[in-house]
Amino acid sequence: MEKRIGIIGGGPCGLACAIELAQKGFDVDVYEKKNWPIYKVCGEGIMPSGHEILKGLGIFKYLDQSDFREFEGIEYYQYGIPATKANFEKNKKGIAISRIKLSEALFLRCGDFSNIKLHPYTEIIDTKSLDHDRIILCEGIRGKIKSKLNLGSSINQNRKRMGAHAYFNIAWANKFIELHWGENIEAYITPITSNKTQLTILWDENKVKPRGKNYYFSILKQFFPHLSQFTIDKMDGRVSSYGPFNTKSRCIQYGRYIFAGDDLYFLDGITGEGITLSLKQAKLLSGLCFNEENYKAKVFNHISNYELFTRLSLLKSSYRNFRRFGLNLFQAFDKLFPYFLKLNDGTEELTRKEKFIIKIFSIFINKDYRPNSIL
């Protein structure tokens, strides 16, 4: 049985993969070009299923209660007016935590395992020097090894999606993640501690063209005037941007290489599934060597679920009438939005019928990732 695993990239996905594999007895090397803790621009709300995986990884012994906040559901706003909201199923909770704190806790947890070796300040340019049985690529949306292997692929969509976020010294009382809809633009409000809040903006660069040094605040003033409390003088740090979101790998696995996290697929941040998706894949990886095809099928199901609901959300952003129709449906049927969140999070409570419906839709997307596709 394969026992030695190399992981390139020490973000949440890479470290989570290391912990999951180490718990199953694998020897793991993690190569990271920076040092821990690692900051990366991203939304910092993690859905309930991801929250449960983090508990299983055992990282919370390295976190204080003040390092994170739990949230109870999602609330939609349109033009500053509450449109609909829903609690997560069965009182489950998501968790909002800064990327630095998450990175630090995962790093410290890795130190509990003698079979995990961390290699900071180590950039792997040529994987031929690595003699591991498997190499898991967790470099991110524009992974260099993926490019070198010529296994990168663009996502075919008529959008150029970009994002930017900043932290503010603002106490936000709402126990829900707020998603504010605009025209081809969205704003997320995520309280990450009792007195610090993250505000993330996502937009289509082809439709919204921010310019100037203070473009972030110009966007807020133009599209979200009701969020006027988020001002420069309350900002903690600086504005960080990222994007475009338009790349994926051409396969789940290629020889001994396995693509994971954003290195595998990143369609958009609108559903807040990025870290959760990475954690789910990390959990699946520990069983890879026992049933390879079963692993590919499960990863395919996770990605198809993610793409289906992300594309529906992008339609809400791009088309006013579709957004109005969707929000009206959620308001008319009070159980519909909670049901949507349950499907989006891919909880274990999905019925056979629900799984079958998602599988039918998945036939038309992600053809590269079907388990029987081989490069």
C-alpha positions as CSV (number, residue, x, y, z in Angstrom):
1,M,0.0,0.0,0.0
2,E,1.2,3.5,-0.8
3,K,2.5,5.3,2.3
4,R,4.4,8.4,1.3
5,I,2.5,11.4,0.2
6,G,3.8,14.8,-0.9
7,I,1.6,17.9,-0.7
8,I,2.6,21.1,-2.6
9,G,0.9,24.1,-1.0
10,G,0.4,24.7,2.7
11,G,-2.9,26.5,2.7
12,P,-6.0,25.2,4.5
13,C,-6.5,22.5,1.9
14,G,-2.9,21.3,2.0
15,L,-2.8,21.2,5.8
16,A,-6.2,19.6,6.1
17,C,-5.1,16.9,3.6
18,A,-2.0,16.3,5.7
19,I,-3.9,15.9,8.9
20,E,-6.5,13.5,7.4
21,L,-3.8,11.4,5.8
22,A,-1.6,11.4,8.9
23,Q,-4.6,10.1,11.0
24,K,-4.8,7.2,8.6
25,G,-1.1,6.3,9.0
26,F,0.4,7.9,5.9
27,D,3.8,9.7,6.0
28,V,3.3,13.2,4.7
29,D,5.6,16.0,3.5
30,V,4.1,19.5,3.0
31,Y,6.0,21.9,0.9
32,E,5.2,25.6,1.2
33,K,7.0,28.5,-0.4
34,K,6.1,30.9,2.5
35,N,6.0,30.2,6.2
36,W,3.0,29.7,8.5
37,P,0.6,31.2,9.3
38,I,-0.3,32.1,5.7
39,Y,-2.6,34.9,4.7
40,K,-4.7,34.7,1.5
41,V,-7.5,36.9,0.2
42,C,-10.8,35.0,0.6
43,G,-14.2,35.0,2.1
44,E,-13.9,33.7,5.7
45,G,-17.3,32.2,6.3
46,I,-17.3,28.3,6.4
47,M,-20.5,26.4,5.9
48,P,-21.8,23.9,8.6
49,S,-20.4,20.8,6.8
50,G,-17.0,22.4,6.7
51,H,-17.3,23.4,10.3
52,E,-18.0,19.8,11.3
53,I,-14.9,18.7,9.4
54,L,-12.7,21.2,11.2
55,K,-14.0,19.8,14.5
56,G,-12.9,16.3,13.3
57,L,-9.5,17.7,12.4
58,G,-9.0,18.6,16.1
59,I,-7.9,22.3,15.5
60,F,-10.2,23.9,18.1
61,K,-7.9,23.2,21.0
62,Y,-5.6,25.8,19.4
63,L,-8.3,28.4,19.1
64,D,-9.8,30.7,21.7
65,Q,-13.6,31.4,21.7
66,S,-12.6,35.0,20.8
67,D,-10.8,33.9,17.6
68,F,-14.0,33.1,15.6
69,R,-17.7,33.5,15.5
70,E,-20.4,31.0,14.7
71,F,-23.3,32.1,12.4
72,E,-26.7,30.6,12.1
73,G,-27.7,31.1,8.5
74,I,-27.7,33.3,5.5
75,E,-29.6,36.5,4.9
76,Y,-30.2,38.1,1.5
77,Y,-30.6,41.9,1.0
78,Q,-31.6,43.7,-2.2
79,Y,-30.8,47.4,-2.5
80,G,-30.3,47.5,1.3
81,I,-33.7,46.0,2.1
82,P,-34.0,42.6,3.7
83,A,-35.3,40.1,1.2
84,T,-35.2,36.7,2.8
85,K,-33.2,34.7,5.3
86,A,-32.9,31.1,6.5
87,N,-31.4,29.2,9.4
88,F,-29.2,26.2,8.7
89,E,-30.9,22.9,9.0
90,K,-31.4,21.4,12.5
91,N,-29.7,24.4,14.2
92,K,-26.3,23.6,12.6
93,K,-23.9,26.5,12.5
94,G,-21.3,27.8,10.2
95,I,-18.1,29.4,11.4
96,A,-16.4,32.7,10.5
97,I,-12.7,32.8,11.2
98,S,-9.8,34.9,9.8
99,R,-7.6,33.1,7.3
100,I,-4.5,33.8,9.5
101,K,-6.1,32.2,12.6
102,L,-7.3,29.2,10.6
103,S,-3.8,28.7,9.1
104,E,-2.2,29.0,12.5
105,A,-4.5,26.4,14.1
106,L,-4.1,23.9,11.3
107,F,-0.3,24.4,11.4
108,L,-0.2,23.8,15.2
109,R,-2.4,20.7,14.8
110,C,0.1,19.3,12.2
111,G,2.7,19.5,14.9
112,D,0.9,16.8,16.8
113,F,1.8,14.2,14.2
114,S,5.3,12.7,14.0
115,N,4.4,11.5,10.4
116,I,3.9,15.0,9.1
117,K,7.0,17.0,8.0
118,L,6.5,20.6,7.2
119,H,8.9,22.3,4.8
120,P,8.5,26.1,4.9
121,Y,10.2,28.4,2.4
122,T,10.4,25.5,0.0
123,E,9.1,26.2,-3.5
124,I,8.8,23.1,-5.7
125,I,9.5,23.9,-9.3
126,D,10.3,20.4,-10.6
127,T,8.4,17.5,-9.0
128,K,10.8,15.0,-10.6
129,S,12.9,15.4,-7.4
130,L,10.1,14.1,-5.3
131,D,9.9,10.3,-4.9
132,H,6.5,10.2,-3.1
133,D,3.9,7.7,-4.1
134,R,1.3,10.4,-4.6
135,I,1.7,14.2,-5.0
136,I,-1.3,16.3,-4.0
137,L,-1.3,19.8,-5.7
138,C,-2.8,22.5,-3.5
139,E,-1.1,25.5,-5.0
140,G,-4.3,27.5,-5.6
141,I,-6.2,28.9,-8.5
142,R,-3.1,29.4,-10.7
143,G,-1.0,26.5,-9.7
144,K,2.5,26.4,-11.3
145,I,2.8,22.6,-11.4
146,K,-0.6,22.4,-13.1
147,S,0.6,24.9,-15.7
148,K,3.9,23.0,-16.2
149,L,2.0,19.8,-16.7
150,N,-0.3,21.6,-19.2
151,L,-3.3,20.5,-17.3
152,G,-4.9,23.9,-16.7
153,S,-8.1,24.9,-18.4
154,S,-10.2,28.1,-18.5
155,I,-13.8,28.1,-17.3
156,N,-16.0,29.0,-20.3
157,Q,-18.1,31.8,-19.1
158,N,-18.8,35.3,-20.4
159,R,-17.7,37.0,-17.1
160,K,-14.6,38.3,-15.6
161,R,-15.3,37.9,-11.9
162,M,-13.1,39.8,-9.4
163,G,-13.1,40.2,-5.7
164,A,-11.8,42.5,-2.9
165,H,-12.1,42.5,0.8
166,A,-11.1,44.5,3.9
167,Y,-11.4,44.2,7.6
168,F,-13.2,46.8,9.7
169,N,-13.2,47.5,13.5
170,I,-16.9,47.3,13.6
171,A,-19.0,45.1,15.9
172,W,-21.7,43.4,13.8
173,A,-24.6,42.1,15.8
174,N,-26.3,40.0,13.1
175,K,-25.8,36.2,13.6
176,F,-26.3,35.6,9.9
177,I,-23.9,36.1,7.0
178,E,-25.4,39.0,5.0
179,L,-25.3,38.9,1.2
180,H,-26.3,42.2,-0.4
181,W,-27.2,41.9,-4.1
182,G,-26.6,44.6,-6.7
183,E,-26.4,44.8,-10.5
184,N,-23.6,42.4,-11.5
185,I,-22.1,42.9,-8.0
186,E,-22.5,41.5,-4.5
187,A,-21.3,42.4,-1.0
188,Y,-20.7,39.9,1.8
189,I,-20.7,41.0,5.5
190,T,-19.0,38.4,7.7
191,P,-18.4,39.1,11.4
192,I,-15.3,37.2,12.3
193,T,-14.9,38.3,15.9
194,S,-16.9,40.2,18.4
195,N,-15.4,43.5,17.2
196,K,-14.1,42.8,13.7
197,T,-16.1,42.4,10.5
198,Q,-15.0,41.5,7.0
199,L,-16.7,43.1,4.0
200,T,-16.1,41.3,0.7
201,I,-17.2,42.6,-2.7
202,L,-17.5,40.4,-5.8
203,W,-18.2,41.9,-9.3
204,D,-18.1,41.3,-13.0
205,E,-15.2,43.3,-14.4
206,N,-17.0,43.4,-17.8
207,K,-20.0,45.2,-16.3
208,V,-18.5,47.0,-13.3
209,K,-15.2,48.8,-13.9
210,P,-13.8,50.2,-10.7
211,R,-11.0,52.7,-11.0
212,G,-8.7,54.7,-8.8
213,K,-6.8,54.3,-5.6
214,N,-10.0,54.1,-3.5
215,Y,-11.9,51.9,-5.9
216,Y,-13.2,49.7,-3.1
217,F,-14.9,52.6,-1.3
218,S,-16.1,54.1,-4.7
219,I,-17.9,50.7,-5.3
220,L,-19.5,50.8,-1.8
221,K,-20.7,54.4,-2.4
222,Q,-22.1,53.7,-5.8
223,F,-23.7,50.2,-5.3
224,F,-24.2,49.9,-1.5
225,P,-24.8,53.4,-0.1
226,H,-26.7,51.8,2.8
227,L,-23.4,50.3,4.1
228,S,-22.0,53.8,4.8
229,Q,-20.6,52.7,8.2
230,F,-17.8,50.9,6.4
231,T,-15.4,53.8,6.1
232,I,-11.6,54.2,5.6
233,D,-11.1,55.4,9.2
234,K,-12.6,52.2,10.5
235,M,-10.6,49.9,8.2
236,D,-8.1,47.6,9.8
237,G,-5.2,47.0,7.4
238,R,-5.7,47.5,3.7
239,V,-7.9,46.5,0.8
240,S,-6.9,43.2,-0.8
241,S,-8.1,42.1,-4.2
242,Y,-8.1,38.8,-6.1
243,G,-9.3,37.2,-9.3
244,P,-10.3,36.6,-12.0
245,F,-12.0,33.3,-11.1
246,N,-11.7,31.5,-14.4
247,T,-9.4,28.4,-14.2
248,K,-9.6,24.8,-13.3
249,S,-7.6,21.6,-13.8
250,R,-8.5,19.3,-16.7
251,C,-8.9,16.3,-14.5
252,I,-9.2,15.2,-10.9
253,Q,-6.1,13.0,-11.1
254,Y,-3.2,12.5,-13.5
255,G,-0.9,9.7,-12.8
256,R,0.5,10.2,-9.3
257,Y,-0.7,13.8,-9.3
258,I,-4.0,14.7,-7.5
259,F,-5.5,18.2,-7.8
260,A,-7.2,19.6,-4.7
261,G,-8.9,22.7,-3.5
262,D,-8.7,25.8,-5.7
263,D,-6.0,24.0,-7.8
264,L,-8.7,21.6,-8.9
265,Y,-11.6,24.0,-9.4
266,F,-12.6,27.5,-8.5
267,L,-15.7,28.9,-10.3
268,D,-16.7,31.8,-8.0
269,G,-16.8,32.9,-4.4
270,I,-20.5,33.7,-4.4
271,T,-21.7,30.6,-2.6
272,G,-19.0,30.7,0.1
273,E,-18.1,27.1,-0.6
274,G,-14.3,27.4,-1.3
275,I,-12.8,26.3,2.0
276,T,-15.6,23.9,2.7
277,L,-15.1,22.2,-0.7
278,S,-11.4,21.8,0.1
279,L,-12.1,20.3,3.5
280,K,-14.5,17.8,2.0
281,Q,-11.9,16.7,-0.6
282,A,-9.3,16.4,2.1
283,K,-11.5,14.1,4.0
284,L,-12.0,11.9,0.9
285,L,-8.3,11.8,0.1
286,S,-7.4,9.5,3.0
287,G,-9.4,6.7,1.3
288,L,-8.0,7.3,-2.1
289,C,-5.5,4.4,-2.1
290,F,-8.2,1.9,-1.2
291,N,-10.7,2.8,-3.9
292,E,-9.6,5.2,-6.6
293,E,-12.7,5.2,-8.7
294,N,-14.9,5.7,-5.7
295,Y,-12.8,8.7,-4.7
296,K,-13.2,10.3,-8.2
297,A,-16.9,9.7,-8.2
298,K,-17.3,11.4,-4.8
299,V,-15.2,14.4,-5.7
300,F,-17.1,14.7,-9.0
301,N,-20.4,14.8,-7.0
302,H,-19.1,17.5,-4.6
303,I,-17.9,19.7,-7.5
304,S,-21.1,19.2,-9.5
305,N,-23.2,20.3,-6.5
306,Y,-21.0,23.3,-6.1
307,E,-21.1,24.3,-9.7
308,L,-24.9,23.9,-10.0
309,F,-25.7,26.2,-7.1
310,T,-22.9,28.7,-8.0
311,R,-24.2,29.1,-11.5
312,L,-27.7,29.6,-10.2
313,S,-26.4,32.3,-7.9
314,L,-24.5,33.9,-10.7
315,L,-27.7,34.1,-12.7
316,K,-29.3,36.0,-9.8
317,S,-26.4,38.4,-9.9
318,S,-26.4,39.0,-13.6
319,Y,-30.1,39.2,-14.4
320,R,-32.4,41.4,-12.4
321,N,-35.6,39.6,-13.3
322,F,-34.2,36.2,-12.4
323,R,-33.0,37.6,-9.1
324,R,-36.4,39.1,-8.4
325,F,-38.1,35.9,-9.4
326,G,-35.8,33.8,-7.1
327,L,-36.2,36.1,-4.1
328,N,-40.0,36.2,-4.6
329,L,-40.0,32.4,-4.5
330,F,-38.0,32.4,-1.3
331,Q,-40.4,34.9,0.3
332,A,-43.5,33.0,-0.9
333,F,-42.4,29.6,0.3
334,D,-40.7,29.9,3.7
335,K,-39.2,26.4,3.5
336,L,-37.6,26.9,0.1
337,F,-34.6,29.0,1.1
338,P,-33.6,26.6,4.0
339,Y,-34.0,23.8,1.5
340,F,-31.7,25.6,-1.0
341,L,-29.0,26.1,1.7
342,K,-29.2,22.4,2.6
343,L,-28.7,21.3,-1.0
344,N,-25.9,23.9,-1.4
345,D,-24.0,22.7,1.6
346,G,-24.4,19.1,0.5
347,T,-25.3,17.8,4.0
348,E,-25.6,14.1,4.7
349,E,-29.4,14.5,5.1
350,L,-30.0,14.7,1.4
351,T,-32.6,12.2,0.3
352,R,-32.0,9.7,-2.5
353,K,-34.4,11.7,-4.7
354,E,-32.4,15.0,-4.0
355,K,-29.2,13.3,-4.8
356,F,-30.7,11.9,-8.0
357,I,-31.9,15.3,-9.2
358,I,-28.5,16.8,-8.6
359,K,-26.9,14.0,-10.5
360,I,-29.2,14.5,-13.5
361,F,-28.1,18.2,-13.6
362,S,-24.5,17.2,-13.3
363,I,-24.6,15.3,-16.6
364,F,-24.5,18.6,-18.4
365,I,-21.5,20.1,-16.5
366,N,-18.0,19.2,-15.6
367,K,-17.6,16.6,-18.3
368,D,-13.8,16.6,-17.7
369,Y,-14.4,15.4,-14.1
370,R,-16.5,12.4,-14.8
371,P,-14.9,9.4,-12.9
372,N,-14.4,7.5,-16.1
373,S,-12.6,10.3,-17.9
374,I,-8.9,9.6,-18.3
375,L,-6.2,11.9,-19.7
